[in-house]
């Protein structure tokens, strides 16, 4: 990951081929002591694992897409869960045939590049597991 631009409240970061986005963002948030941020991005993926949350079963149904795709939209946030930085992302991906897939991003390996805008907040947002939904909700 390369930091392209940095101000008091926002940063732009570039991820390079082979880097894993979620772990890279979590590590970056830890290094910079970011406790709350909004994320958006574009780029390309070599492989992505997406999830669809089954509310009744209280679990994600995950699927790996081992193909190169355009990342046409990424949005999410950074918060803190059990003392650790938590990256929550959703993404929309375009396939070679222009079909689309999307969902909760569990893992994303960069193909050519991913560019992420990180809007930083001055406070910390925490998450706690909800027994009702099974999700780690903002608290």
C-alpha positions as CSV (number, residue, x, y, z in Angstrom):
1,X,0.0,0.0,0.0
2,X,1.2,3.5,-0.8
3,X,-0.1,6.6,0.7
4,X,-0.8,9.1,-2.1
5,X,-2.3,12.0,-0.3
6,X,-2.8,12.9,3.4
7,X,-4.5,15.6,5.2
8,X,-5.9,15.9,8.8
9,X,-9.2,14.4,7.8
10,X,-8.7,12.4,4.7
11,X,-6.2,10.2,2.9
12,X,-5.9,8.5,-0.5
13,X,-4.2,5.1,-0.6
14,X,-3.1,2.9,-3.6
15,X,-2.9,-0.9,-3.3
16,X,-0.8,-2.8,-5.8
17,X,-1.0,-6.2,-7.5
18,X,-1.2,-9.1,-5.1
19,X,-2.0,-7.1,-2.0
20,X,-5.0,-8.1,0.1
21,X,-7.2,-5.1,0.7
22,X,-8.9,-5.9,4.0
23,X,-5.8,-6.9,5.9
24,X,-3.9,-3.9,4.4
25,X,-6.6,-1.4,5.5
26,X,-6.8,-2.9,9.0
27,X,-3.0,-2.8,9.4
28,X,-3.0,0.8,8.1
29,X,-5.7,1.9,10.5
30,X,-3.8,0.3,13.3
31,X,-0.5,2.1,12.3
32,X,-2.3,5.5,12.0
33,X,-4.5,4.9,15.0
34,X,-7.7,5.4,13.0
35,X,-10.7,4.5,15.2
36,X,-13.4,5.6,12.7
37,X,-13.4,6.3,9.0
38,X,-15.5,6.1,5.9
39,X,-14.1,4.2,2.9
40,X,-14.7,4.4,-0.9
41,X,-12.8,3.0,-3.8
42,X,-12.4,1.7,-7.3
43,X,-9.9,-0.5,-9.1
44,X,-9.5,-4.2,-10.0
45,X,-9.5,-7.5,-8.3
46,X,-7.7,-10.7,-9.2
47,X,-9.8,-12.7,-6.7
48,X,-12.6,-11.8,-4.4
49,X,-14.6,-13.6,-1.7
50,X,-18.1,-12.1,-1.3
51,X,-20.8,-12.8,1.2
52,X,-24.5,-12.5,1.5
53,X,-25.8,-12.4,5.0
54,X,-28.7,-14.8,5.8
55,X,-30.5,-13.1,8.6
56,X,-32.6,-16.1,9.6
57,X,-29.5,-18.4,9.8
58,X,-27.4,-15.5,11.3
59,X,-24.5,-16.4,9.0
60,X,-22.8,-15.3,5.8
61,X,-23.1,-17.4,2.7
62,X,-19.7,-16.9,1.1
63,X,-18.5,-17.5,-2.5
64,X,-15.0,-17.1,-4.0
65,X,-14.7,-15.5,-7.4
66,X,-11.2,-16.5,-8.7
67,X,-11.4,-14.3,-11.7
68,X,-10.1,-10.8,-12.7
69,X,-12.9,-8.2,-12.4
70,X,-13.3,-4.5,-12.3
71,X,-14.1,-3.0,-8.9
72,X,-16.7,-0.5,-10.0
73,X,-17.7,0.6,-6.5
74,X,-16.5,0.0,-3.0
75,X,-17.9,1.5,0.2
76,X,-17.5,0.8,3.9
77,X,-16.0,1.9,7.1
78,X,-13.3,1.3,9.7
79,X,-14.3,0.8,13.4
80,X,-13.1,-1.1,16.4
81,X,-14.3,-4.6,17.4
82,X,-12.9,-6.2,20.6
83,X,-10.0,-3.8,20.6
84,X,-9.0,-4.5,17.0
85,X,-9.5,-2.5,13.9
86,X,-12.5,-3.7,11.9
87,X,-12.8,-3.1,8.2
88,X,-16.4,-3.5,6.8
89,X,-16.7,-3.3,3.0
90,X,-19.3,-3.9,0.4
91,X,-18.4,-4.0,-3.3
92,X,-19.7,-4.2,-6.8
93,X,-17.7,-6.0,-9.4
94,X,-17.9,-6.1,-13.2
95,X,-17.0,-9.3,-15.1
96,X,-15.4,-9.6,-18.5
97,X,-18.9,-10.2,-20.0
98,X,-20.1,-7.0,-18.2
99,X,-22.2,-9.0,-15.8
100,X,-22.1,-7.9,-12.2
101,X,-21.6,-9.5,-8.8
102,X,-21.5,-7.8,-5.4
103,X,-21.9,-8.2,-1.7
104,X,-20.0,-8.0,1.6
105,X,-16.3,-8.2,0.8
106,X,-14.6,-10.8,3.0
107,X,-11.3,-10.8,1.0
108,X,-10.0,-9.0,-2.1
109,X,-6.7,-9.6,-3.8
110,X,-5.7,-6.7,-6.0
111,X,-5.2,-7.2,-9.8
112,X,-3.8,-4.0,-11.2
113,X,-4.6,-1.4,-8.5
114,X,-7.2,-0.4,-6.0
115,X,-7.5,3.3,-5.0
116,X,-9.2,4.0,-1.7
117,X,-10.3,7.3,-0.2
118,X,-10.3,7.2,3.6
119,X,-12.3,9.9,5.3
120,X,-11.1,10.0,8.9
121,X,-13.3,11.0,11.9
122,X,-11.8,12.3,15.2
123,X,-13.6,9.8,17.4
124,X,-13.7,6.1,17.7
125,X,-16.6,3.9,16.7
126,X,-16.9,0.5,18.3
127,X,-18.8,-2.6,17.3
128,X,-20.5,-5.2,19.5
129,X,-22.1,-8.5,18.5
130,X,-25.9,-8.3,18.4
131,X,-27.6,-11.5,19.7
132,X,-30.7,-10.5,17.7
133,X,-29.0,-10.3,14.3
134,X,-25.8,-12.1,14.9
135,X,-23.9,-9.2,13.3
136,X,-21.2,-7.0,14.8
137,X,-23.2,-3.7,14.9
138,X,-21.9,-0.2,15.6
139,X,-22.4,0.6,19.2
